[in-house]
Amino acid sequence: MNQLMFRSYYLYLVLALGVMSSCNSTFFKSANEMRGIQGQIVLRNGKELEGKIRTKVYFSKLEKNYVEITSEKEKTTRCNMEDIASMTVRNNTYVPKILQASSWGMDQARFVKVISPAGAKIKLYEYLTISSNTATVGGVFSSYDQTNFIYYVSMPGDGDLECTNIENRRFVPDFDEKVADLVKKCKPLSKKIKSKDKDYYYPLIVSNDRRINVWLNIINEFDHCNE
């Protein structure tokens, strides 16, 4: 083998090993973009699958997205997103939802993290978005990721895939009137919201921490109303 052939073979071997390593390595950006992460998928028919999960959810329509899970026996199963009831990775549970777009965008099918207690009647979700940005500081060009958390709620009676941004007009402004009416079956809770009790109410402009704490208080009291 001459030197040129040896160099070509060596370069091919390095590239092949790099590709194999990339395919087998773990990667987690969000529940909608990960690879090789150990977890569990529960299908809508009740079937449970365990193994290493790969997701790359980027289509707007639910039926176009899918998830792959590889078992210990190296059997890979492709699950359509519309057939998935829940997905659990790293001690967090995610469910598929249709996220309502702003006035200029399109609705999107995405996995969102469940942050309300298991079995709650009102459900609270967290959606993580990561956008890549660039900046030049002192003449030095750099790139960085910007993380943003958006929160959604599903009320009793909402569709299985339906959820509403907590900043939506369904809830604000006039949170005290709108949400009090949504939980009117629980009169003590509705009264607290109408009276703008600080633990059950927030104004239009407020931190996400305050919003989440208020919703968790509402969820807890609604679940235990009249006990």
C-alpha positions as CSV (number, residue, x, y, z in Angstrom):
1,M,0.0,0.0,0.0
2,N,1.6,3.3,-1.1
3,Q,1.6,6.4,1.1
4,L,-1.3,8.1,-0.8
5,M,-3.5,5.0,-0.5
6,F,-2.6,4.7,3.2
7,R,-3.5,8.3,3.9
8,S,-6.8,7.9,2.1
9,Y,-7.6,4.7,4.0
10,Y,-6.7,6.4,7.3
11,L,-8.9,9.4,6.6
12,Y,-11.8,7.1,5.6
13,L,-11.4,5.2,8.9
14,V,-11.3,8.3,11.0
15,L,-14.5,9.7,9.3
16,A,-16.3,6.3,9.7
17,L,-15.4,6.0,13.3
18,G,-16.6,9.6,13.8
19,V,-19.9,8.9,12.2
20,M,-20.3,5.7,14.3
21,S,-19.5,7.5,17.5
22,S,-21.9,10.3,16.7
23,C,-24.7,7.8,16.0
24,N,-24.1,6.0,19.2
25,S,-23.5,9.0,21.5
26,T,-26.2,10.5,23.7
27,F,-27.5,14.0,23.1
28,F,-30.2,16.0,24.8
29,K,-31.3,19.5,23.8
30,S,-35.0,19.1,24.7
31,A,-37.7,16.4,24.7
32,N,-38.3,17.3,21.1
33,E,-34.6,16.8,20.0
34,M,-32.6,14.1,21.7
35,R,-30.8,10.9,20.9
36,G,-29.8,7.8,22.9
37,I,-31.6,8.8,26.1
38,Q,-32.9,6.0,28.3
39,G,-36.6,6.2,28.9
40,Q,-40.1,4.8,28.6
41,I,-42.9,5.4,26.1
42,V,-46.5,4.6,26.8
43,L,-48.7,4.3,23.8
44,R,-52.4,5.2,23.7
45,N,-53.3,1.5,23.4
46,G,-51.6,0.9,26.8
47,K,-48.4,-0.7,25.5
48,E,-45.2,0.2,27.3
49,L,-41.8,0.4,25.6
50,E,-38.5,0.9,27.3
51,G,-35.1,1.7,25.8
52,K,-33.0,4.5,24.3
53,I,-35.2,7.2,22.8
54,R,-34.5,9.3,19.7
55,T,-36.7,12.3,18.9
56,K,-36.4,15.0,16.3
57,V,-39.8,16.7,16.3
58,Y,-39.9,19.6,13.9
59,F,-43.0,19.2,11.8
60,S,-46.1,21.3,12.7
61,K,-48.6,18.5,12.2
62,L,-48.8,15.7,14.8
63,E,-49.1,12.9,12.3
64,K,-45.9,13.7,10.6
65,N,-43.7,13.4,13.7
66,Y,-42.4,10.2,15.1
67,V,-40.1,8.8,17.9
68,E,-37.7,5.9,17.8
69,I,-37.0,3.7,20.8
70,T,-34.3,1.0,20.8
71,S,-34.6,-1.9,23.3
72,E,-31.7,-3.7,25.1
73,K,-31.9,-6.3,22.4
74,E,-31.2,-3.6,19.8
75,K,-34.7,-3.7,18.4
76,T,-35.8,-0.3,17.2
77,T,-39.5,0.6,17.1
78,R,-40.8,3.7,15.4
79,C,-43.8,5.3,17.2
80,N,-46.0,7.9,15.5
81,M,-46.3,10.9,17.8
82,E,-50.1,10.7,17.5
83,D,-50.0,7.2,19.0
84,I,-48.0,8.3,22.1
85,A,-49.7,8.9,25.4
86,S,-46.6,9.9,27.4
87,M,-42.8,9.7,27.3
88,T,-40.7,9.6,30.4
89,V,-36.9,10.5,30.4
90,R,-34.6,11.7,33.2
91,N,-37.5,11.5,35.7
92,N,-39.7,13.9,33.8
93,T,-42.9,13.0,31.9
94,Y,-43.7,14.6,28.6
95,V,-47.0,14.4,26.6
96,P,-47.8,15.5,23.0
97,K,-49.8,18.6,22.7
98,I,-50.9,21.0,19.9
99,L,-49.5,24.4,20.9
100,Q,-51.6,27.3,19.7
101,A,-49.7,29.8,17.6
102,S,-49.6,33.5,17.8
103,S,-51.7,35.5,15.4
104,W,-49.0,35.2,12.7
105,G,-47.8,31.6,13.1
106,M,-48.9,28.0,12.8
107,D,-50.0,25.6,15.5
108,Q,-47.3,23.2,16.4
109,A,-47.3,19.6,17.6
110,R,-44.7,19.3,20.4
111,F,-43.8,17.4,23.6
112,V,-44.3,19.4,26.7
113,K,-43.2,18.6,30.3
114,V,-45.9,17.8,32.8
115,I,-45.3,19.9,36.0
116,S,-48.7,19.5,37.7
117,P,-49.1,16.6,40.1
118,A,-50.1,13.2,38.6
119,G,-53.8,12.9,38.2
120,A,-54.5,16.6,38.6
121,K,-57.8,17.8,37.0
122,I,-56.2,21.0,35.8
123,K,-52.9,20.3,34.1
124,L,-49.9,22.6,33.9
125,Y,-47.1,22.1,31.2
126,E,-43.7,23.6,30.5
127,Y,-42.4,23.9,26.9
128,L,-38.7,24.5,26.4
129,T,-37.5,26.4,23.4
130,I,-33.8,26.9,22.6
131,S,-32.8,29.4,19.9
132,S,-29.3,29.9,18.5
133,N,-28.0,33.4,18.4
134,T,-24.8,35.3,17.4
135,A,-23.2,38.4,18.8
136,T,-20.0,40.4,18.3
137,V,-18.4,41.7,21.5
138,G,-15.2,43.7,21.4
139,G,-14.7,42.6,17.8
140,V,-15.0,38.9,18.7
141,F,-17.7,36.9,17.0
142,S,-19.5,34.3,19.2
143,S,-22.6,32.1,19.1
144,Y,-24.8,31.1,22.0
145,D,-28.1,29.4,22.9
146,Q,-31.0,31.3,24.4
147,T,-33.4,29.2,26.6
148,N,-37.0,30.2,27.0
149,F,-39.8,28.5,29.0
150,I,-43.4,28.8,28.0
151,Y,-46.2,27.5,30.2
152,Y,-49.6,26.0,29.2
153,V,-52.7,24.8,31.0
154,S,-55.3,22.3,30.1
155,M,-58.7,22.8,31.9
156,P,-61.3,20.1,32.6
157,G,-63.3,19.6,29.4
158,D,-60.4,20.6,27.1
159,G,-59.6,18.2,24.2
160,D,-56.9,15.6,24.8
161,L,-54.3,17.5,22.8
162,E,-55.5,21.0,23.7
163,C,-53.7,23.4,26.0
164,T,-53.6,27.1,26.4
165,N,-50.7,29.5,26.9
166,I,-51.1,31.0,30.4
167,E,-50.6,34.4,28.8
168,N,-53.5,33.8,26.4
169,R,-56.6,36.0,26.5
170,R,-58.5,33.1,27.9
171,F,-56.9,33.9,31.2
172,V,-55.5,37.5,31.1
173,P,-56.2,40.3,31.4
174,D,-58.9,40.1,34.1
175,F,-57.5,36.9,35.5
176,D,-59.7,37.3,38.6
177,E,-62.9,37.2,36.5
178,K,-61.9,34.7,33.8
179,V,-60.2,32.0,35.9
180,A,-62.7,32.4,38.7
181,D,-65.4,31.5,36.2
182,L,-63.5,28.5,34.9
183,V,-63.3,27.0,38.4
184,K,-66.8,28.1,39.5
185,K,-67.7,24.5,40.5
186,C,-65.3,25.0,43.4
187,K,-66.9,28.0,45.1
188,P,-64.2,28.6,47.8
189,L,-61.5,28.6,45.2
190,S,-63.5,30.8,42.8
191,K,-64.0,33.3,45.6
192,K,-60.3,33.5,46.4
193,I,-59.5,34.2,42.8
194,K,-62.2,36.9,42.5
195,S,-60.9,38.6,45.7
196,K,-57.4,38.7,44.2
197,D,-55.9,36.6,47.0
198,K,-52.1,36.9,46.2
199,D,-51.7,33.1,46.3
200,Y,-54.5,32.6,43.7
201,Y,-54.2,35.6,41.4
202,Y,-51.6,37.5,39.3
203,P,-51.8,40.7,37.3
204,L,-51.0,40.9,33.5
205,I,-47.4,41.8,34.0
206,V,-45.6,39.5,36.5
207,S,-42.8,37.0,36.7
208,N,-43.1,33.4,35.5
209,D,-42.3,32.1,39.0
210,R,-45.4,34.0,40.3
211,R,-47.6,32.6,37.6
212,I,-46.5,29.0,38.1
213,N,-46.9,29.2,41.9
214,V,-50.5,30.7,41.5
215,W,-51.5,28.0,39.0
216,L,-50.1,25.2,41.2
217,N,-52.1,26.6,44.2
218,I,-55.2,26.7,42.0
219,I,-54.6,23.1,40.8
220,N,-54.1,21.8,44.3
221,E,-57.2,23.5,45.7
222,F,-59.4,22.5,42.8
223,D,-58.3,18.8,43.2
224,H,-59.2,18.9,46.9
225,C,-62.3,21.1,46.8
226,N,-65.1,20.1,49.2
227,E,-63.0,17.3,50.8
